[in-house]
């Protein structure tokens, strides 16, 4: 079999080497453009979820502390009025949840969407 005429312009070139090089480039591209961003996003989501759990636990403890404070420091909330500290803490919890939701909805992402391009 005769060597193709265009092979004379590529000294030492072989089809197998070219295929291996292309395969290596494709694998490197896939790793760089898909796998690494997915790893980074997973790490970001993991730390965000852990932070959310800790903040939620801390907020729960603060609300419980507020309830105990109201029950212990104000003797008027004993007897038939013992439900009032629970109502106050429930309203406080709803206010914190509402403030959190408001900040999420009107956060920096919304401002970025309205920014001129």
C-alpha positions in Angstrom: 0.0 0.0 0.0 1.3 3.4 -1.0 1.6 6.2 1.6 -0.8 9.1 1.0 0.8 12.2 -0.5 -0.3 14.5 2.3 1.7 12.3 4.9 5.0 13.7 3.5 4.1 17.1 5.1 3.8 15.6 8.6 7.1 14.1 9.5 6.7 11.4 12.1 2.9 11.8 12.2 0.8 8.7 12.9 -2.9 8.4 12.9 -2.9 6.6 16.3 -0.9 9.4 17.9 -3.3 12.0 16.6 -6.3 10.0 17.8 -4.7 9.6 21.3 -4.0 13.3 21.4 -7.5 14.3 20.5 -8.9 11.8 23.0 -6.6 13.3 25.7 -7.8 16.8 24.8 -11.4 15.9 25.0 -11.0 14.2 28.4 -9.1 17.2 29.7 -11.8 19.5 28.4 -14.6 17.5 30.0 -12.8 17.4 33.3 -12.1 21.1 33.3 -15.5 22.3 32.0 -17.9 19.9 33.7 -16.5 17.8 36.5 -14.6 20.6 38.3 -17.5 23.1 38.3 -19.8 20.4 39.6 -17.3 19.7 42.4 -17.1 23.4 43.2 -20.9 23.7 43.2 -21.3 20.7 45.4 -18.8 22.1 47.9 -20.7 25.5 47.9 -24.0 23.7 48.4 -22.6 21.6 51.2 -21.2 24.6 53.2 -24.4 26.5 52.5 -26.6 23.7 53.9 -24.4 23.2 56.9 -24.5 27.0 57.6 -28.3 27.0 57.2 -28.6 24.1 59.7 -26.5 25.9 62.3 -28.3 29.2 61.8 -31.6 27.5 62.2 -30.5 25.7 65.3 -29.2 28.9 66.8 -32.4 30.8 66.0 -34.4 28.0 67.6 -32.3 28.2 70.8 -32.7 32.0 70.9 -36.5 31.7 70.6 -36.5 29.2 73.3 -34.4 31.5 75.5 -36.9 34.3 74.8 -39.7 32.1 75.9 -38.0 31.1 79.1 -37.1 34.7 79.8 -40.7 35.8 79.4 -41.9 33.0 81.6 -39.4 33.6 84.4 -39.1 37.4 84.5 -42.8 38.4 84.3 -44.9 36.8 87.0 -48.0 38.2 85.4 -47.7 35.5 82.7 -48.5 32.8 85.3 -51.8 31.0 85.7 -54.5 31.8 83.2 -52.2 34.1 81.2 -49.5 31.5 80.7 -50.2 31.3 76.9 -49.1 34.9 76.2 -45.3 34.2 76.2 -46.0 31.4 73.6 -47.9 33.9 71.5 -45.2 36.5 71.8 -42.5 34.0 70.8 -44.6 32.7 67.9 -45.1 36.2 66.6 -41.4 36.8 67.0 -40.6 33.6 65.1 -43.0 34.6 62.3 -41.3 38.1 62.1 -37.9 36.5 61.8 -39.1 34.1 59.1 -40.8 36.9 57.2 -37.7 39.1 57.4 -35.6 36.2 56.2 -38.0 35.5 53.2 -38.1 39.2 52.4 -34.3 39.4 52.3 -34.1 36.3 50.1 -36.6 37.7 47.6 -35.2 41.2 47.5 -31.5 40.3 47.7 -28.6 40.9 45.4 -29.8 38.4 42.8 -32.8 40.6 42.1 -30.7 43.7 41.8 -28.4 41.9 39.4 -31.3 41.0 37.2 -32.5 44.6 37.0 -29.0 46.0 36.3 -28.4 47.3 32.7 -26.2 45.1 30.6 
